[in-house]
Amino acid sequence: MSQRLLKTVCLIVGVIGSTLGATRQSFAEKMPEGLRLGVAMTANNDGGVKIAVVYEQSPAEAIGLKPGHIIHSIDGKLFNDPAKVRDYVLGKTEDKIDVIFQDGVKFTQVLAKIVPKVVNVQVSSEVGIERNVPPMFVKKTIRVWEVESRKEVHDPRKK
């Protein structure tokens, strides 16, 4: 196994007990309550944290993050380690977030507030399929990011 592969950290932030591509469930269906990004990410050799996967109905999707984007800073703090991004977001208590990410040569700053959102979550899908019974849904409140502003900015690493 290559040294680079060993150093690459792939985290599924907030997705408990699932693997990449194992299911097409939305982020809301997989997640317990609490603040999560809803992405799989890896370390990026040129700095920042590269987004590998963005889950449906996730906070990351709500603010416009896509696979290939690179998160450089959250709330003015620079990040190069996916685990530190996860820990920072999980420990966040404020109701606002400031994310700067890179898409190619363009840097975008998104200011968002965290708001509750009610979603329908499917339960007992396997039972419904096996017994030819329609799936059941329950309402669940999750915390999502609602964009307040979006603007192009300079590279946050060059101050």
N, C-alpha and C positions, 0 to 999 in steps of 0.2 A: 504494500500500500504506500502511495507516495506521501512525502512529508506535507505537501500542500493539502492533500485530502485529509490527512490526520489533523491539520490545523483548522480545517473548515468546520465551523460549527453551524449545524442546521437545527434551528429551534422552531417548533411549531408553537408559537406564542399563545398560550391559553387554551390550546386544543389538547384535551386530556385523553390519552388512550387511543389516539388515531394516528394513522400514517399518511404520508403524502399520497393523494390519489386513491385512498382506500374507499372513499365514499364521496358522493356529491352533496351531502347534507350541507345546509347553510351553517354559517357561523353560529347563528342564534340557536339552532337545534343542538349543537355540540356543547355550548358553553354554560357554565354555572354563572350566577350573578357576579358582577364585579367588572372592573375596567380591564379590557384587553385590547390588543391591536388587531388580532385576527389575521396574522401573516405568518409565513415561514420565511426565515431570513438567514443569510450567511454573512460571514465577514467579507469585506471587500478589500482587495490588495491595495487600492489607491485611497483608502480611507472611507469611513462611513460604514453603513450596514446595508447590504444589497437585499432587496425584496425578491424572494423566489416565487411565492404564492400569496395571493390575496383571497381570503375566503368571502363568499357571498354574504351580504348583510352584516359585514364587519365594520368596525369603526374605520379601519384603513380604507375600505372601499368607499365609505361615506365621504372621506376627505380627498379622494382621488388618487390614492396610491395604487400603483400597478406593478406587476412583475418587471424587474429590471431597474426600477427606480432605486435610488440610493438615499437612505436617510442619513443626514449629516448631523442635525441637531434637533433636540427637543427642549423647549423652554430655555433656549440659549446655551444648553450644555452639549458639547460635541461628543459623538459616540463613534467607536470603531468595533465594538464587541456586541454581538447579538444578545448575549446573556445580560449585559448591563442595560441594554435598551429594555428588555423584558422586565428586569427588576425595577427599573425606574418607573415604567408605566404601571406595573402592578402596585407599586407603593404610592402612586400619585393620589393626593387627597384634594387638590384644587379642582374646580369645575371648568377650568380652561386649559387649553394646550396650544403650544406654538411649535409647529413642525417645519423644518426646512429640509427639502429633499431635492435630489438632482434627477433630471430626465434628459439624458444626453449631455448637451452643454448648458442647458437651461436649469437655473435654480429657482425653486418656488417656495414661498413661505405661506403656510396655511395657518390661520388662527381659527380655532374651533372651540365651542363650548360643549360640555358634556351634558346631555339631556336624557331623561328616561324615554324609552320607546316600547310600546306593547307589540309583540310579534306572536304569530301562531307557530307553535312547535308541534311537530308530529310525534306521537308516542306510539309504542307497540307496532312499529312498521313490519317487523318480521312476522308477528302473530297475524296481522291483517292479511299479509300476502299468503301465508301458508293456509289459513282457514277461509280464504276468499271473503274476508270481512273488510269493509272499508277502513282505512286508517283513521285513528282518532287524533284530534288536535287539542292542545291546551294553550291558553294565553300565558305568555311569559313577559315580564318586563326586563329589558336589558338596558344598559347605558350605552349610548351612541354619541358620536361626535357630530355636531351640526356646524357647518362652516360659517364663520362670521366674515372672514375676508381671505382673499387669495391674491398674491402679487408676486411678480418676478423680482428676485433679489440677487445680490452678489454672493459668491462662494463664501460661506461662513468661516471657512478655514483660513481665509486671507483677510485679516483685519488690519 
